[in-house]
Amino acid sequence: MLSPEVAQAVGEIIDQQIDLAFAEGYKRGVIAWKPEAEYWKTKDHEAGALGWTNGFWIGTACGTVVTIGLTLVAQTLLHAGGSR
């Protein structure tokens, strides 16, 4: 059986090796995905150039439709209640 000191030393070495392996794997993953990330950053930048104006107009159109719809529903309910 191992002494507590040896077991603790082995545990610390194992923890260090796990941390190093994780860090190395993380670095390799980042390096492997860097071109993909750059592609999407470029696409995001291209979309962002006009994206806010498109979103503004879509939001304005949706808000207008909802407002008109709610107004018509309210008028219909008021007229239906008053004709009884």
C-alpha positions as CSV (number, residue, x, y, z in Angstrom):
1,M,0.0,0.0,0.0
2,L,1.1,3.6,-0.7
3,S,1.9,6.0,2.1
4,P,-0.4,9.0,2.4
5,E,2.4,11.3,1.3
6,V,3.1,9.3,-1.9
7,A,-0.6,9.0,-2.6
8,Q,-1.0,12.8,-2.3
9,A,2.1,13.5,-4.5
10,V,0.7,11.1,-7.2
11,G,-2.7,12.8,-7.0
12,E,-1.1,16.2,-7.4
13,I,0.9,15.0,-10.5
14,I,-2.3,13.5,-12.0
15,D,-4.2,16.7,-11.4
16,Q,-1.4,18.7,-13.1
17,Q,-1.3,16.3,-16.1
18,I,-5.1,16.5,-16.5
19,D,-4.9,20.3,-16.4
20,L,-2.1,20.3,-19.0
21,A,-3.9,17.9,-21.2
22,F,-7.1,19.9,-21.0
23,A,-5.3,23.1,-21.8
24,E,-3.5,21.5,-24.8
25,G,-6.8,20.0,-26.1
26,Y,-8.5,23.4,-25.7
27,K,-5.7,25.1,-27.7
28,R,-5.9,22.6,-30.5
29,G,-9.7,23.0,-30.6
30,V,-9.4,26.8,-30.8
31,I,-6.7,26.5,-33.6
32,A,-8.9,24.0,-35.5
33,W,-12.0,26.2,-35.3
34,K,-10.3,29.6,-35.9
35,P,-10.9,29.7,-39.7
36,E,-14.6,28.8,-39.0
37,A,-14.9,31.6,-36.4
38,E,-13.3,34.1,-38.8
39,Y,-15.8,33.1,-41.5
40,W,-18.8,33.7,-39.2
41,K,-17.3,37.0,-37.9
42,T,-17.1,38.2,-41.5
43,K,-20.7,37.1,-42.2
44,D,-21.9,38.8,-39.0
45,H,-20.1,42.0,-40.0
46,E,-21.6,41.9,-43.5
47,A,-25.1,41.3,-42.1
48,G,-24.6,44.0,-39.5
49,A,-23.9,46.7,-42.0
50,L,-27.6,46.8,-43.1
51,G,-29.1,44.4,-40.6
52,W,-30.4,47.1,-38.2
53,T,-32.3,48.9,-40.9
54,N,-34.0,45.7,-42.0
55,G,-34.9,45.0,-38.4
56,F,-36.2,48.5,-37.9
57,W,-38.5,48.3,-40.9
58,I,-39.7,44.7,-40.1
59,G,-40.4,45.8,-36.5
60,T,-42.3,48.9,-37.7
61,A,-44.4,46.9,-40.1
62,C,-45.2,44.3,-37.4
63,G,-46.1,47.0,-34.9
64,T,-48.4,48.6,-37.4
65,V,-50.2,45.4,-38.2
66,V,-50.6,44.5,-34.5
67,T,-51.9,48.0,-33.8
68,I,-54.5,47.9,-36.6
69,G,-55.5,44.4,-35.6
70,L,-56.1,45.3,-32.0
71,T,-58.0,48.4,-33.0
72,L,-60.3,46.4,-35.2
73,V,-60.9,43.8,-32.5
74,A,-61.6,46.5,-30.0
75,Q,-64.1,48.3,-32.3
76,T,-65.8,45.0,-33.1
77,L,-66.2,44.2,-29.4
78,L,-67.4,47.7,-28.5
79,H,-70.0,47.7,-31.3
80,A,-71.1,44.1,-30.6
81,G,-71.6,45.0,-26.9
82,G,-73.5,48.2,-27.7
83,S,-76.1,46.6,-30.1
84,R,-77.7,44.4,-27.5
